[in-house]
Amino acid sequence: MSYLFACNLESLTHDSAILRGLSKASLFFLGVLQSHPSNRLHRLTSTLIPIIETQPRLSNFTAEKDFAYAIRRWGEKVKALRIEMNRVPEDDRFDDFENWWDKISDIVGILEGRQDVIQRVCEDIGADWKEVCVAWSIFVDPRMRREELP
């Protein structure tokens, strides 16, 4: 893991931010990556940043059906980014320090609501059960209601 990514994950862990909407800290990190020498990484982060910034929140909608429509359209953008990421040749996924593609793939995996990625990242950052519930309700089942929790 690169020093920059490790420092960013450490700061994110303290704020529990990576799973609570990929907050400003992760957007800052992705902004820094835009100056990375890899043109492919630059293009991916240029696409990823607006996706994170525009993630629909139920509280921003007056009707749940409007939210459901917005979240589906947003999810299509995430899927398109995954397709673009998968087109990056294996040899281009590394820089002088590490495999940058895997790190971006984890962020995209969270946005996709991939349960395996969310579980692994939660374990890696030492998230408690509340953080796991928040991550689940934001990324896996964004229409979940509080009453549905055990």
C-alpha positions, 0 to 999 in steps of 0.5 A, a space after each residue: 500500500 502506498 504511503 499516500 493511500 495509507 495516510 488517507 485510509 488512516 485519516 478516513 478510519 478516524 472519521 469513519 468517512 470512507 463508508 459514510 458516503 466517501 466524504 471530502 477526505 476521499 474526494 481530496 485523495 482522488 483529486 491528488 491522484 489526478 496528478 498521477 503520471 498514469 493517464 488511465 488513472 487520471 481519466 478514471 479519477 476524473 470520472 469517479 469524483 463526480 460520481 461520488 459527489 452526485 450520489 443521491 441521498 434520500 433526504 434530498 428527495 420529496 418522493 421515494 420513487 424519485 430517489 429510486 429513479 435517481 439511484 438507478 441512474 447513478 448506479 448505471 454511471 458506476 457500472 459504466 465506470 467499472 466497465 471502463 476500469 476493466 478495460 485497463 490492461 493488467 500491465 498498466 494497473 501498477 505504478 512504481 509503488 503498487 497496484 493503484 487499480 486495486 485501490 480504485 476498484 475497492 472504492 468502485 466496489 463499495 459504490 457498486 454495493 458489492 457485499 464482499 468488498 464492503 465486508 473486507 473494507 469494514 474489516 480492514 478499517 476496524 469498523 464496528 457494527 454501526 458502521 457496517 449498518 451505515 455502509 449497507 444502507 448507503 451502498 447495498 440497500 439504499 432504500 432500507 428503512 431503520 425499522 428493518 434493522 434487527 
